[in-house]
Amino acid sequence: MSTTFTIDTATSRATPTPAPMKRVTIPAIQGRKGGEPLVMLTAYTARMAQLLDAHCDILLVGDSLGQVIYGLPSTLAVTLDMMCAHGAAVVRGSYHAAVVIDMPFGSYEAGPAQAFTSAARIMAETGAAAVKLEGGEAMAPVVAFLSQRGVPVMGHVGLTPQAVNALGGYGARGRSEAEQAKILADAKAIAAAGAFAIVAEGVIEPLADRLAAEIACPVIGIGASARCDGQVLVTEDMLGMFERVPRFVKRYGDIAGAITDAAAAYAADVRARAFPTPDQVYRPKG
């Protein structure tokens, strides 16, 4: 008889359970089209995954970890090694949400064969449910190749951070009729190629509404529209970890302030020799 393990969030330890929790599946995500909105947040560490897991349908190990974790100026320097390491940590720290991992810049653009090698490594080393890649019609053959070989793919259209140099910045997309037509065609091509869901980032609201209405798979918005089939944010933005607040972010906390206050209180206690107290030191036995 095999034993199944889940994560006990109270103790943060692997705990045997006779009734294992089941993760959200890719078909279940597809089935949410037009229904209850999908909840998606980023996670890069096991502990963050533990805290977010019960509240999310999808945990995205985004290449945004380049900026959030490593302090890089963009996502372009993120590597497969980084994505695999952080992806495995998030899978270990979760038991409910489907874990999706970004394929980093340079790991799939050369063609289907390169993409499959990269995706297979991600899936094998992390245990994730799916990968995500950026791009439109040009990436449709890659999406089809992966999907036909058992690798679920989430697409990403609109503002695509890996193409920031070609796009000329991080501004909203779809302001011209020509750009709207291209983004819509990109999303339809990716969906037709087999993507199980598509992230629409930084697109103007009327275009996001049209994407949600016309694309067969769930469309998950970020800086898009409340009428999308779900929403995603970078968790650290949502928690208030940074001073800058992008237009499309709503802060649900002030974690940076809480950390600063705690660090200041600790520093004051240390300098005043008020820490450690007798409650925090060890005494001889007997």
N, C-alpha and C positions, 0 to 999 in steps of 0.2 A: 504494500500500500504506500503510495507516494504521499509526501507531506508538502503542503503548499504554504508559502510564507507571504505575509503582507507586512506593511509598516505600521507599527503602533505609534501614532503621532504623539501620544503622551510621554512615551519613553524614548522615542527616536531609535528603537531597536527592532530588528527583524523578529517577528513573533509568529510561531505556528498557529494556524487557524483551520478548523475543520470545514468552515464555510467561506472560501476565499472570495474577496471582493473582485468583481470583474471590471476590467478597464472599458472605457468607452471605445467602441470599435469604429473602424472607417465606414462600414455600411450604416452604422447608427448616425454618424455625422452626416452622411449623404442624405439620410432620411429626415433630417431636420430642415431641409429646404422649405422655406415658407412657413415653418412652424416656430416652436420656441427658440429664441435667439441663442446661438452658441456663445459661450463665454470662453475667451482665450486670453491668456497672459503669458509673458515671457518668464522663463526661469533658467538660471545658469548654475545653480548649486543644489545639493541634496536638501539642505535645510529649507531653502526657499520653496523647493518643490513640496516638501512636507506641509508647509504652511498654506500653500495655494491649492493643493491638489483637490481637496474636498469641494472647493468652490468653482472649479473649472472643468469644462469639457475637454479642453485642449491646453497643454503646456507647450509653448514654443521655445525651443532652445535657439534663439535668434543669433545671427551673426552680429547683431547690435552689441553682443558681449565685447566686441572689439573696443567700442567706446565706453560702455558701462563698466566693464571689469578691468580692461587693460589700458584705458586712457588713450586709445589710438584716435587719430583724427577722423577716420572713416572705417567702414567695414572691409576695405580692400585688402588689408594685410592679415585678415583672419585666415587661419589655416585649418586643414582637415584634422590635424592633431588636436587643435583647440576644440573644435566642434565635437569630436569623438569623446574627449575627456569630460567636457561639461555635459554632453548628452548622456553619457553613462551615469554621471552623478545624479542627474534629474530623474532618470529612469529608476535608479535605486531609491530615490527619495519619494517616489509616488507609487500609487496602486490603483488610482481611479481614472485620471485623465489620460487621454491619448497623447503621447509625446511625439512631437514633430520637430525635426532638426533641419536647420538651414544648411544647404550646400553652399560652401563659401566660394567667393570669386575665384575663377580659374580652375574649379574642380569639375565642371560639366560643360562649359561653353564650346570645347573642341569637338564635341559630337557625342552620339549615343554611347559609343564604347567607353569613352572616358567617363561619362556620366554614370554608367552602370558600375564601373569599377569603384568610383567614389561612393556611390549610394550603397553598394553592397558592403563596403567597409563600414560605413556609418551604421547600417542596420545590424551587421554582425557584431560590431564592437560595443554597441550601446543597448540593443534590445528595443529601440524606438519603433513606433508604429508606422512612421512615414517620414519622407523628406520634403523639403520645400525648396523651390528654385524660382528665380526671377526671370522675367522675359515673356514675350508674346509669341507671335506667329513663328518667329525664327526658332523658338524653343519647342514648338509643337512636336517635331519628330523625336526629340529627346524625351518629352513627356510620354509619348506613345510607346517608345522603346522600353522605358522603365516600367510603365504600367502593365504592358504585356508580359513582363518578366517578374511580376509579383511585387514590385516596389510601388506602394501608393505614393502619389505625388500631389502636393499642394502647390498651386501656382501663385504668382504674385505679379500684379500689373499696376499701372499708374506710375506713381513715384517709386522707382526701383533704386534703392541706395547704392547697389553695386555699379550702377551706370551713372552715378552722380556727375562724373566728369563729362560724359557725353550730354547729359541733361542740362548741365550748366548750373546746378544747385539743387536745393531741396524745396523749391516752391511748389505750389499747387499745380496739378495737371488737369487738362481738359478745358482750358479756358477758350481755346479756339475750336471751331467746328471740325477742322482737320484732325486736331489732336484727340478730340472726343471719338471721332470715327475710328482712329487707329487703336485707341485703348479698348473700344468695344470689340473691334475685330480681333485684337490680341486675346481678350478674355474668351471669346467664342472659340478661337482656335485651340487654346489650351484646354478648355472644357471638352471640346470634341475629341481631343487627343487622349482624354482619359483622366484629367485632373479630378480628384474627388472634392476639392474645394479651392477657392481662389481668394487671396487677400487683395483687396483694392485699397491702395494707400494714396492719401493726399489728392484724391480726385474731387472735383467740385460736386456738390450735393445732387444736382439734377442728373449728372452722369452716373453717380453711385446708385441712385434710384433706378435708373435704366438698366444698369448692370444687374442689380438684384432681380429685376423683373424679367430680363431676357436671357440670363445665363442659367443653364439647367442645374448646375451644382451650387452648393451654398457659396455665397459671396460674403466674406468677412471684412468689415470695414475698419480702417484706421485713418482718421481724418477724412471721413466720407459721409455716411448718412446713418441715422438711427433705423432706417428701413432696410438696412442690410440684414443678412441672415445671421449675423453675429458681429462681435466686436473684439478687437485685440488692442492692447496697449503694452508698452514697455513697463514692466512692473515698477521699476525704480522711478519712472516719471509719475506713475499713478500714486506712489507712496510719498512723493515729495522729497526725493533724495537729492535733487538738483535745484539750483537757483532758477535756471531758465525753465519756463513752462511753455512748451509749444502750444499753438492755438487749439489744436485738437485734443489736448490733454485736460482732464479734470482731475485735480488733486483730491485724493481721498484720505490723506494723512500728511503729517509733517515729520517724517522719520529723521530727516537731516537735523531738524531742531531737537528732537528727542535724543539723538546720539550726541549732539554738541552739548546739551544740558547735562547728560550723564557723564561725559568726559570731563566737563568743567567741575562737576561735583566731586568726581574721583580725584582729580588733580588737587583740588582744595584740601580734601581729606589727607592725601599723602603729604602735602607740604606742611599741614598742621599736625602731622603724626597722629591723626584721628583714625587712620586705617593702616594696618588691621587692628581691630579691637580684640579682646579676649575670645570673642565668638569665632574669630577667623584664624586662630593660631592653634598649633598642636601642642599638647602637654605630655609629659612623661606618663607612662602607665604606672599604676600602683599608688 
